[in-house]
Amino acid sequence: MQLFISLFKWVFTSNEFVWFVMGGLFFTTNAYLYLKLRERNLFSRVSFTFVALSVAFFTFALLWTVSSYQENEIIAANLGLVIFGGIAAVMGIIAYRMIIKITKVAQID
């Protein structure tokens, strides 16, 4: 019983577990977005690169924030969220505009 309790504590208090879960979320989000872009014929390597970078920076911003709060570094958490979240927003806007351009070109043809 003690083994299960210590394993339970390790899983829900471990920083590595949070990074592992967010890595899985990052992979599944990128796979989902890749399939959706392919399905709607909006896929280009450049637009997907910006989508993947946006997801990566957003995931890293969340991880940075969680890790900093666990270490009781509130200012670092806020700065990480602003900086990496801002980069994610910029990458997402660029990807969105590229996808809109692909849509307009497809409608003209």
N, C-alpha and C positions, 0 to 999 in steps of 0.2 A: 504494500500500500504506500509506503514511504517513497518508493521509486516512482509511482504514478504521480504523487503529489509534487515531487521535485521536478519531474518532467513537465507537469502542468505549469509550474512556476517558471521554468526555463522558457517554455513556449510563449507565454503571455507577458514576460518581462524582458525577453531578449531582443536586443536591437537587431541581431542578425536575422531573426525570424521576420521582422517587419520588412527588412530589405529583401528577403527572399519572396515574400508575398507581393511586394510592389514590383519586383522583377517579373513575376508571373503575370501581374496585371499589365505591365508594360508590353510584354510579349503578346498577350491576348488582344490588347487594344490595337496594337500595330497590325496583327493578323486580321482583325475584324475590319479595320479601315482599308487595308489592302484589298480584301475581298469585296467590300462595298464599292471602292473606286473602280475595280476591275469589272464588276457587275454593271455599273452605269456607264462604262466606256469613258471614264474621266481620268484614267490612269496615265501618268507620264512619270518618268523616273525623277525628274526634278520636283514635281509637285509632291510625290510620295516622300521624297527626301525631306522636304520641309515639314510634311505631316509627321514623319517619324521623329524629326528633331524637336518639333513642338511637344509631342507626347513625352519624349525623353527628358526635356527640360522641365516640363510640368511634373513628371514623376520625381525627378531629382529635387525640385522645389518642395514637394510634399515630404520627401524623405529627410531633407535638410531640416525642415521645420520640426518634424517629429523628433529627430535625433537631438536637435538643439533644446527642445522643451524637456526631453528626458534628462539632459545634462544641466538643466536650469539656466540655460543661456538664452534669455528671452530676446535680447537685442539681436543676437546672431540669427535666431529663428525668424524674426521679422525681416531683417535684411536679406536673408536667403530667400524668403518668400517673395519679397519685392523684386530682387535682382533676377533670380532664376525664373520666377513667374512672369516677369516682364519680358524676358527673352523668349519664353514659351509663347506669350501672347503675340509678340512680333513675328515669330516663325509661323504661328497659326494664321495670322492675317496674311502673310505672304503666300502661304499655301492656299488659303481661301481665294485670294485674288487670282492665282494661277489656275485654279480649278474653274473659276468663273470665265477666264479667258478661253479655256479649253471648251467650255460649254457654248460660248458665243461662236467660236470657230466651227463647232459641230452643227450649230443651228444655221449658219450661213451656207454650209455645204449641203 
